[in-house]
């Protein structure tokens, strides 16, 4: 299974995008969508309208947007720790998405903390 992902501005590192595409995910970055610097509300609405799962490190803001309107294809939130040994690497992010997919959990209307699937 592969996901249709919108990769948020804070998460769109070229290497991560390449790795996600190598795993057969359909990936669109904020830059590719010509949406650099737009408000999070617009990003969320775009993801909603295009039926894309949003991948972001901007967890707090998108959690609030999710709570305000959970009608979306899903939000995958990557929490980063100030201690770099506790943050998720690109490999860890790709692996966590694969682990999440294996669960068969439908992502529609969910805010998923991706860190919980980094095993």
Secondary structure, DSSP 8 states (H G I E B T S, - for coil): ---EEEE-GGG--HHHHHHHHHTT-EEEETTTTT-TT--HHHHHHHHHHHT-EEEES-HHHHHHHHHH---SS-EEE----SSTTTS--HHHHHHHHHHHHHHT---TT-EEEGGGG--
